[in-house]
Amino acid sequence: MASNYETFFDLASFAVVGRSQAAPFPLLSYRRLKAIGKTVYPVDPDTNVIDGDTAYPDLGALPSPVEGLIVEVPKAQTSAWISAAAAAGIRDVWVHMGHDTPEAVALATQHGINLRTGTCAVMYLKPGFSYHSIHKLIMKMTGKY
């Protein structure tokens, strides 16, 4: 049976949120979603272009609704993106490990958002041998996959 983390990638459309002024945009997740045929939009208030594609400043600017959201922003901004997801009707959100806060988790619960946190989305997206596959093996061995 697939885990809640794995079923996230059954969704058809995604937005990936980053803040390129604070840290590199989460290109691994963005590129891999594109590579597996998902509709995916980069959201970054700091730039107009990510990886050659139009970047959108917020979820309201997207050309069409999305089902899933990956958030990899500074922790101080995570709660705001959870609120934005709720306002946009997004019910499946992945907050990159180390970027969640108690407030963001509480907001997700309050709005009925299926929140995935505590791990890296790339671990589920990137096939082959890498440090992500090692992380995946450890998570499987500890029952957290």
Salt bridges, closest charged atoms under 4 A:
ASP46 OD1 - ARG19 NH2 2.70
ASP51 OD1 - ARG31 NH2 2.78
ASP53 OD2 - LYS34 NZ 2.60
GLU72 OE1 - HIS96 ND1 3.74
ASP92 OD1 - ARG116 NH1 2.54
